[in-house]
Structures are given as structure tokens and as C-alpha cells.
Amino acid sequence: MGLAYEFDWSVLWREPFGMMLLKGLGLTIFIGLTAWIIALSLGIILGTMRVMPSRSLRFVSTLYVEVFRNIPLIVQLFFWFFAGPMIFGETMARQINQVSSLNFYVAIIGLGLYTASRIAEHVRAGYTSIGLDQYHAVLSTGMTQVQMYRYVIIPYALRLTIPPLTTEFLTIFKNSPPLNHDVCGQFPFADYSRGPVRNLRVGVDDHPKMVLVILGWGVLDNFAETVQGCFWSHAP
């Protein structure tokens, strides 16, 4: 039993839909990169806090990771968009809701905060894989704890966590397309007024674009790991 519909695939590259798809892909890449900057910066800080001697710092970072990592991303996005402004009071909430493209900023910030909790765990694992003798050796040179983490431990831990971090980099792009029609409408195929079959056709065309982006990063990831392996194999 076939569909009583004739698929017109030319709509995918015919103006203005073809250019709209390319713009949507560019917007997805922009959201992913911007959210990655937030996630990586905050994740390194949280991961470092989780191994600090201070119990208060460990408690705050652990609470953040457990809350953000265990609540579904889409739930967090709806919270930040609808309930988040209320945290700042009624007057400030009205001003925030009047911000142009608020949904766009919510998508970036929400995705960054969610991914930061995952990166923090990878960074913490990198720290725990470093032996205590390494910490003692660095402190014996006269460095303070801040200098130790800044110049030795953090760079060392990041080298160890490159493979899982590249996975999270891919994940942040794979989490970005679901924001299309749920939050910020990145791609035009979220226009349901054109009918479900039209949306299906455009959605099928969009998947190869995302596959190319992910495969391209996979090639760069393999190259980075090869270079890293060569560096460590020749290290004194």
C-alpha cells in the first residue's frame, strides 16, 4: 500500500527553501559552538571544584552536576524560558521577556549549562587518573595550589580527557537540532502548516547535512588523537 502523495524533492534546493536550509544549518553550528564555549569553561571550573579540598566547593559542584545531568535537556529549556525570568522578580522578569530573540539565547545558555555538567564529570575523571605523587611533586617545587592547577594539573587532565571531550563536542551538536521547533526554530521544516509529509521530506534531507558535520568532526578527532599519541610516545 503506497502513499497517496507525490514527493517533490526539488523543494529541498529550490528557492527559497534551499537557502533557508543552509541558513538553518549555519545557525545550528553557531548555537553548538557558542554553547560549547560556555560548557567547556564552566565544566572545567566545576570539575576542578569537585576535587578541591574544600567541602563547600565539592558540595556546590556535586549538587550542580547531579541536578543538571539528571534532568532532561528539554525540561531544563522549558524551565529557563518560561520560569527562569521569574527568579529575578516580577519587574525584571517583564524586562527579560521583552528581550528580542529570547528563545535563541535560552537555547544557547540552556544547552551550555546542561553540557557543562557532563564535561565536569570527564574533567573530574581526568583529575582522579593523576596519581597523588604528581600533585606532591608539583607542590614540592614551591608552587601554590592555584599555580599547580593552572600550569600543571589542568593542562595534564585536559590531555587525558580529549577523547571523551570530543564525544561531548559531538553530543552538543546532536542535541542542538531538537531545539529547532521546540525552542528557537532553527530550521524551516518546523513549519507544520506545510503538512506532515512536507516536513518529513525536508527532515530526511536535513539528516545527511548533520551526518556530514559529525563525520567531519570525527575525522578531526581521529587526527587529534593520532597527534596526541605520537606526542606521548616521543615524550621523554
WOBELRA-V860384 format. One record per residue. N is the residue number from 0. RES is the residue in one small letter. NEAR is the number of other C-alpha atoms within 8 Angstrom. D_FIRST is the distance of its C-alpha to the first C-alpha in whole Angstrom. Layout:
BEGIN
n={N/N}
res={RES/RES}
near={NEAR/NEAR}
d_first={D_FIRST/D_FIRST}
END
This chain:
BEGIN
n={0/1/2/3/4/5/6/7/8/9/10/11/12/13/14/15/16/17/18/19/20/21/22/23/24/25/26/27/28/29/30/31/32/33/34/35/36/37/38/39/40/41/42/43/44/45/46/47/48/49/50/51/52/53/54/55/56/57/58/59/60/61/62/63/64/65/66/67/68/69/70/71/72/73/74/75/76/77/78/79/80/81/82/83/84/85/86/87/88/89/90/91/92/93/94/95/96/97/98/99/100/101/102/103/104/105/106/107/108/109/110/111/112/113/114/115/116/117/118/119/120/121/122/123/124/125/126/127/128/129/130/131/132/133/134/135/136/137/138/139/140/141/142/143/144/145/146/147/148/149/150/151/152/153/154/155/156/157/158/159/160/161/162/163/164/165/166/167/168/169/170/171/172/173/174/175/176/177/178/179/180/181/182/183/184/185/186/187/188/189/190/191/192/193/194/195/196/197/198/199/200/201/202/203/204/205/206/207/208/209/210/211/212/213/214/215/216/217/218/219/220/221/222/223/224/225/226/227/228/229/230/231/232/233/234/235}
res={m/g/l/a/y/e/f/d/w/s/v/l/w/r/e/p/f/g/m/m/l/l/k/g/l/g/l/t/i/f/i/g/l/t/a/w/i/i/a/l/s/l/g/i/i/l/g/t/m/r/v/m/p/s/r/s/l/r/f/v/s/t/l/y/v/e/v/f/r/n/i/p/l/i/v/q/l/f/f/w/f/f/a/g/p/m/i/f/g/e/t/m/a/r/q/i/n/q/v/s/s/l/n/f/y/v/a/i/i/g/l/g/l/y/t/a/s/r/i/a/e/h/v/r/a/g/y/t/s/i/g/l/d/q/y/h/a/v/l/s/t/g/m/t/q/v/q/m/y/r/y/v/i/i/p/y/a/l/r/l/t/i/p/p/l/t/t/e/f/l/t/i/f/k/n/s/p/p/l/n/h/d/v/c/g/q/f/p/f/a/d/y/s/r/g/p/v/r/n/l/r/v/g/v/d/d/h/p/k/m/v/l/v/i/l/g/w/g/v/l/d/n/f/a/e/t/v/q/g/c/f/w/s/h/a/p}
near={2/3/5/4/4/5/5/5/6/6/9/10/9/8/7/7/11/11/9/10/12/8/9/11/11/8/9/12/9/8/11/12/8/10/13/12/9/12/16/10/9/11/15/11/9/11/15/12/10/12/9/9/5/6/7/6/10/13/9/8/12/9/8/9/12/9/8/10/11/6/8/7/9/6/8/10/13/10/9/11/11/7/9/9/14/9/7/9/8/7/7/10/12/9/8/9/8/7/7/4/6/11/9/9/8/12/13/12/10/12/15/14/12/12/14/14/16/12/15/16/10/12/15/12/9/12/12/7/6/8/7/6/6/8/10/8/8/11/11/7/6/6/10/7/7/7/9/13/9/9/8/10/11/10/9/8/12/10/7/8/12/9/9/8/10/9/8/11/9/10/8/13/11/8/9/12/9/8/12/12/10/7/12/10/10/12/12/10/9/9/7/8/4/7/7/7/6/9/13/8/10/10/9/8/9/9/8/8/9/8/8/8/8/9/8/8/9/8/8/8/10/8/8/8/10/8/8/8/8/8/8/7/6/6/5/2}
d_first={0/4/7/9/12/14/16/19/21/24/25/26/29/30/33/33/30/31/34/33/31/34/37/34/35/38/39/37/39/42/41/41/44/46/45/46/49/50/48/50/53/53/52/55/57/55/55/59/60/58/61/64/67/67/65/64/62/60/59/58/56/55/54/52/50/49/48/46/44/43/42/38/38/36/39/42/40/40/43/45/44/44/47/49/51/52/54/56/57/56/58/57/53/53/54/52/49/50/50/48/45/45/42/42/45/44/41/43/46/44/42/45/47/44/44/48/48/46/48/51/50/50/53/55/53/55/58/58/58/61/64/67/69/68/68/72/73/71/74/77/77/78/74/73/70/69/70/68/65/65/66/65/63/60/60/60/57/55/55/54/51/50/47/46/46/44/41/42/42/39/38/39/37/34/35/35/32/31/34/32/31/33/36/37/34/34/31/30/26/28/28/25/26/24/21/19/16/20/21/18/19/23/23/21/24/26/26/27/30/31/31/33/36/35/36/39/40/40/42/44/45/45/48/49/49/51/54/54/55/57/59/60/60/63/64/68}
END
